[in-house]
Amino acid sequence: MAEKIFELEKLAEQCLYEYQQTQKNHIRIHASESFGAYYLPGIINRFNREHPTVSVTVDIVPNKQVVAETLDLKNDLGCISHPLKNKKLSVTEILEDELVIIVSPGHALSAKNCLKPRDLEGQVMIMHEEGSIFQEFIHRFRSEKNIALSMPITLSNNEAIKRGVEAGTGIALISRQVALEEIHSKKLIAIPLSAPNLVRKFYLIYHKDKYLSDSVRRLVDMIFQRE
């Protein structure tokens, strides 16, 4: 009962805050790096053109923090890159993106159209941070395919990973959309793995007790009607 009282107190405070924010026409979003940096900007630009009086603030933080902030009613919407089950949250899949191996143009693997597990044997893999979907996949892939990879470098930022690959430090597993600009400019070569259905999914989350203003609902509609 005490826990429920505290939850209701927090919700009441949030409702008052939401009323104030509604008057200001302000939307707060917490998003994981890939979605927040490579998908949301285009969506928000379109939203701003259609609704210039509504301001949008996006904080790019790790997935765990997105979930924590959403549970604490500290945002209107959250965007994460892993599935989640929580009775207090509404979770809906937004989209999926292909995962590819990126290499520099001069790399020995750059001429291949598709990589087989044995092609990665002995390669230097630049890794994402511990707990990321990429690191989990690589560890599982290495174990299942029984291949040896050198993984001396761990970076938590997509831009740093891309710059490392461009410099010839190693190869990396990444979302195609994240490296799209470098792929088009031929600074990086993207090569799919032969493993089927190699994709990552993104999810929109919000607290089930959260009041969604008309502005927030319009933004949600735009997220699902992205070009």
C-alpha positions as CSV (number, residue, x, y, z in Angstrom):
1,M,0.0,0.0,0.0
2,A,2.8,2.4,0.9
3,E,4.5,1.7,-2.5
4,K,1.3,2.4,-4.3
5,I,0.9,5.7,-2.4
6,F,4.4,6.8,-3.4
7,E,3.6,5.9,-7.0
8,L,0.4,7.9,-6.9
9,E,2.3,10.8,-5.4
10,K,4.9,10.7,-8.1
11,L,2.1,10.5,-10.8
12,A,0.3,13.5,-9.2
13,E,3.5,15.5,-9.3
14,Q,4.0,14.4,-12.9
15,C,0.5,15.4,-13.9
16,L,1.1,18.9,-12.5
17,Y,4.3,19.1,-14.4
18,E,2.7,17.8,-17.5
19,Y,0.1,20.5,-17.3
20,Q,2.8,23.1,-17.1
21,Q,4.7,21.5,-20.1
22,T,1.5,21.3,-22.1
23,Q,1.1,25.0,-21.8
24,K,4.6,25.4,-23.1
25,N,4.1,22.8,-25.8
26,H,7.3,20.9,-24.9
27,I,8.0,17.2,-25.6
28,R,10.8,15.3,-23.9
29,I,12.4,12.2,-25.3
30,H,15.1,9.9,-24.1
31,A,16.7,7.7,-26.8
32,S,19.5,5.2,-27.3
33,E,22.4,6.4,-29.4
34,S,21.6,4.8,-32.8
35,F,17.9,5.8,-32.9
36,G,18.4,9.1,-31.3
37,A,21.3,10.2,-33.5
38,Y,20.4,8.6,-36.9
39,Y,16.6,8.3,-37.1
40,L,15.1,10.9,-34.7
41,P,16.6,14.0,-36.2
42,G,14.8,13.6,-39.6
43,I,11.5,12.8,-37.9
44,I,11.8,15.8,-35.5
45,N,12.7,18.1,-38.4
46,R,9.5,17.1,-40.2
47,F,7.5,17.4,-37.0
48,N,8.9,20.9,-36.4
49,R,8.0,22.0,-39.9
50,E,4.4,21.0,-39.4
51,H,4.2,22.1,-35.7
52,P,6.6,25.0,-35.3
53,T,5.2,26.0,-31.9
54,V,6.1,22.7,-30.2
55,S,9.7,22.3,-28.9
56,V,11.3,18.9,-28.7
57,T,14.2,18.0,-26.4
58,V,16.1,14.7,-27.0
59,D,18.6,13.3,-24.6
60,I,20.8,10.5,-26.0
61,V,21.6,8.0,-23.2
62,P,22.2,4.2,-22.7
63,N,19.2,1.9,-23.1
64,K,19.1,1.2,-19.4
65,Q,18.8,4.9,-18.6
66,V,16.1,5.4,-21.2
67,V,14.0,2.7,-19.4
68,A,14.8,4.1,-15.9
69,E,13.8,7.7,-17.0
70,T,10.6,6.4,-18.6
71,L,9.7,4.4,-15.5
72,D,10.3,7.5,-13.3
73,L,8.0,9.6,-15.6
74,K,10.8,11.9,-16.5
75,N,10.0,11.9,-20.2
76,D,7.1,11.7,-22.6
77,L,8.6,9.0,-24.9
78,G,11.6,6.7,-24.9
79,C,13.3,4.9,-27.8
80,I,15.4,1.8,-27.1
81,S,17.1,-0.9,-29.2
82,H,16.2,-4.1,-27.3
83,P,12.9,-5.8,-26.5
84,L,11.5,-5.2,-23.0
85,K,8.7,-6.5,-20.9
86,N,7.5,-4.3,-18.0
87,K,3.9,-4.1,-16.8
88,K,4.3,-0.4,-16.3
89,L,5.4,0.4,-19.8
90,S,3.9,0.4,-23.2
91,V,6.4,-1.1,-25.7
92,T,5.9,-1.0,-29.5
93,E,8.3,-2.0,-32.2
94,I,9.2,0.9,-34.5
95,L,11.4,-0.5,-37.1
96,E,14.3,-2.9,-37.8
97,D,17.7,-2.2,-39.4
98,E,20.1,-4.6,-41.0
99,L,23.4,-5.3,-39.2
100,V,26.5,-5.3,-41.4
101,I,30.3,-5.7,-41.0
102,I,32.0,-2.4,-42.0
103,V,35.6,-2.4,-43.2
104,S,37.9,0.2,-44.7
105,P,38.2,0.3,-48.6
106,G,41.7,-1.1,-48.5
107,H,40.8,-4.0,-46.2
108,A,41.4,-7.6,-47.3
109,L,37.6,-8.3,-46.9
110,S,36.4,-5.3,-48.8
111,A,36.0,-7.1,-52.2
112,K,33.6,-9.7,-50.7
113,N,29.8,-9.5,-51.3
114,C,29.0,-11.6,-48.3
115,L,31.0,-12.8,-45.3
116,K,31.0,-16.3,-44.1
117,P,31.9,-17.1,-40.5
118,R,35.4,-18.4,-41.5
119,D,36.1,-15.0,-43.2
120,L,36.2,-13.4,-39.7
121,E,38.8,-15.8,-38.3
122,G,41.7,-13.9,-36.8
123,Q,40.2,-10.4,-37.6
124,V,40.5,-7.5,-35.2
125,M,37.0,-6.5,-34.1
126,I,36.3,-3.1,-32.7
127,M,33.6,-3.7,-30.1
128,H,30.7,-1.7,-28.7
129,E,30.4,-1.3,-25.0
130,E,29.7,-4.2,-22.6
131,G,26.0,-5.2,-22.6
132,S,25.3,-3.8,-26.1
133,I,23.3,-5.8,-28.6
134,F,26.4,-5.9,-30.9
135,Q,28.7,-7.3,-28.3
136,E,26.1,-9.9,-27.3
137,F,25.8,-11.0,-30.9
138,I,29.5,-11.2,-31.5
139,H,30.1,-13.3,-28.4
140,R,27.3,-15.6,-29.4
141,F,28.4,-15.7,-33.0
142,R,32.0,-16.5,-32.1
143,S,30.9,-19.3,-29.7
144,E,28.4,-20.9,-32.1
145,K,30.7,-20.7,-35.2
146,N,33.9,-21.6,-33.2
147,I,36.0,-18.8,-34.6
148,A,38.8,-16.8,-33.0
149,L,38.5,-13.0,-33.0
150,S,40.8,-10.4,-31.6
151,M,38.8,-7.8,-29.6
152,P,41.3,-5.4,-28.0
153,I,39.3,-2.2,-28.5
154,T,35.9,-1.4,-26.9
155,L,34.2,1.9,-27.8
156,S,30.8,3.2,-26.7
157,N,30.3,5.7,-29.5
158,N,29.3,4.8,-33.1
159,E,31.2,7.7,-34.5
160,A,34.4,6.6,-32.8
161,I,33.9,3.1,-34.0
162,K,33.5,4.3,-37.6
163,R,36.6,6.5,-37.4
164,G,38.5,3.5,-36.1
165,V,37.4,1.3,-39.0
166,E,38.2,4.1,-41.5
167,A,41.7,4.3,-40.1
168,G,42.2,0.5,-40.7
169,T,42.3,-0.3,-36.9
170,G,39.9,-3.2,-37.4
171,I,36.4,-4.1,-38.5
172,A,33.1,-3.7,-36.7
173,L,29.5,-4.9,-36.6
174,I,27.1,-1.9,-36.9
175,S,23.6,-0.9,-38.1
176,R,23.7,-0.1,-41.8
177,Q,21.8,3.2,-41.2
178,V,24.4,4.3,-38.7
179,A,27.1,4.1,-41.4
180,L,25.0,5.1,-44.4
181,E,26.7,8.4,-45.1
182,E,30.2,6.8,-45.0
183,I,29.0,3.9,-47.2
184,H,27.6,6.3,-49.8
185,S,30.8,8.3,-49.8
186,K,32.8,5.1,-50.0
187,K,34.8,5.8,-46.9
188,L,33.5,2.5,-45.6
189,I,32.5,-0.8,-47.2
190,A,29.4,-2.6,-45.7
191,I,29.3,-6.3,-46.1
192,P,26.4,-8.5,-44.9
193,L,27.0,-11.7,-42.9
194,S,25.7,-15.0,-44.3
195,A,23.7,-15.5,-41.1
196,P,20.0,-15.0,-41.9
197,N,17.8,-12.3,-40.4
198,L,20.7,-10.3,-39.0
199,V,18.8,-7.3,-37.8
200,R,18.3,-5.1,-34.8
201,K,14.9,-3.7,-33.8
202,F,14.0,-0.4,-32.2
203,Y,11.1,0.1,-29.8
204,L,9.0,3.1,-28.6
205,I,8.2,3.1,-24.9
206,Y,6.2,5.2,-22.6
207,H,4.7,4.9,-19.1
208,K,1.2,3.4,-19.2
209,D,0.1,6.0,-16.6
210,K,1.5,8.8,-18.7
211,Y,-0.8,11.4,-20.1
212,L,0.0,11.8,-23.8
213,S,-0.8,15.3,-25.0
214,D,-2.1,15.9,-28.5
215,S,1.4,17.1,-29.5
216,V,3.0,13.9,-28.3
217,R,0.4,11.8,-30.1
218,R,1.1,13.6,-33.3
219,L,4.8,13.0,-32.9
220,V,4.2,9.3,-32.2
221,D,2.1,9.1,-35.4
222,M,4.9,10.7,-37.4
223,I,7.4,8.2,-35.9
224,F,5.3,5.3,-37.3
225,Q,4.7,7.1,-40.6
226,R,8.3,7.9,-41.2
227,E,9.4,8.5,-44.8
